[in-house]
Amino acid sequence: MEHSACQERLEAYKEEHLPVVLTPAEAMDILGVGKNTLYRMLHSGQLPAIRIGRIWRINLESLQAYLSHPPTLPNGCNDAANRTRQRNRSHH
């Protein structure tokens, strides 16, 4: 089998069977948060992710679940969080 045909089969397999994972930078962009906020969420477990060595990877389904059911924030912070989510949705 030709190398390019093998590569195509491998890519098709990955798309069907492996989860989509994001880098922290991609998650920051989607959430509209800064680096410190994202890493605080990762370290606290608020946003489920895996760490491979020093590198974090966020499952797209976990991020979508977080966006669907964000945690309750204290004293009016939800208003700011909701505005951020609405602003991010309008950009996509």
C-alpha positions as CSV (number, residue, x, y, z in Angstrom):
1,M,0.0,0.0,0.0
2,E,1.2,3.4,-0.9
3,H,2.4,5.7,1.9
4,S,-0.2,8.4,1.1
5,A,-3.0,5.9,1.2
6,C,-1.9,4.7,4.6
7,Q,-1.8,8.3,5.9
8,E,-5.3,8.9,4.6
9,R,-6.6,5.7,6.3
10,L,-4.9,6.8,9.6
11,E,-6.4,10.3,9.4
12,A,-9.9,8.8,8.8
13,Y,-9.5,6.4,11.7
14,K,-8.4,9.3,14.0
15,E,-11.3,11.4,13.0
16,E,-13.8,8.6,13.7
17,H,-12.3,7.2,16.9
18,L,-10.2,9.7,18.8
19,P,-11.6,12.7,20.7
20,V,-10.9,16.2,19.5
21,V,-8.4,17.8,21.9
22,L,-7.6,21.5,22.2
23,T,-4.5,23.3,23.3
24,P,-4.8,25.8,26.2
25,A,-4.5,28.7,23.7
26,E,-7.5,27.3,21.7
27,A,-9.5,26.9,24.9
28,M,-8.7,30.5,26.0
29,D,-9.9,31.8,22.7
30,I,-13.1,29.9,22.8
31,L,-13.8,30.8,26.4
32,G,-12.6,34.4,26.1
33,V,-10.5,34.1,29.2
34,G,-6.8,34.9,29.9
35,K,-4.0,32.5,30.5
36,N,-4.1,32.8,34.3
37,T,-7.9,32.1,34.4
38,L,-7.6,29.1,32.2
39,Y,-4.8,27.5,34.1
40,R,-6.6,28.2,37.4
41,M,-9.6,26.3,35.9
42,L,-7.4,23.4,34.8
43,H,-5.6,23.1,38.1
44,S,-8.8,23.3,40.2
45,G,-10.6,20.7,38.0
46,Q,-13.3,23.2,37.1
47,L,-12.5,22.4,33.5
48,P,-11.6,18.7,33.0
49,A,-8.4,18.2,31.1
50,I,-5.4,15.9,30.9
51,R,-1.8,16.7,31.4
52,I,0.9,15.0,29.4
53,G,4.2,15.9,30.9
54,R,4.0,19.7,31.1
55,I,1.4,20.0,28.4
56,W,-2.3,20.4,29.0
57,R,-4.9,19.1,26.5
58,I,-8.6,19.9,26.8
59,N,-11.2,17.5,25.3
60,L,-13.6,19.5,23.1
61,E,-16.6,17.6,24.6
62,S,-15.5,18.7,28.1
63,L,-15.3,22.3,27.0
64,Q,-18.7,22.1,25.4
65,A,-20.1,20.5,28.6
66,Y,-18.6,23.3,30.6
67,L,-20.1,25.9,28.3
68,S,-23.5,24.2,28.6
69,H,-23.5,24.0,32.4
70,P,-21.1,26.6,33.8
71,P,-20.6,26.7,37.6
72,T,-22.4,29.2,39.6
73,L,-20.2,32.1,40.5
74,P,-20.6,34.3,43.6
75,N,-22.3,37.7,43.9
76,G,-23.1,38.8,40.4
77,C,-20.1,37.3,38.7
78,N,-22.4,35.2,36.6
79,D,-23.5,38.4,34.9
80,A,-20.0,39.1,33.7
81,A,-19.5,35.5,32.7
82,N,-22.7,35.4,30.7
83,R,-21.7,38.6,28.9
84,T,-18.4,37.0,28.0
85,R,-20.1,33.8,26.7
86,Q,-22.6,35.9,24.7
87,R,-19.8,38.0,23.2
88,N,-17.9,34.8,22.3
89,R,-20.9,33.2,20.6
90,S,-21.5,36.2,18.5
91,H,-18.0,36.0,17.2
92,H,-18.3,32.4,15.9
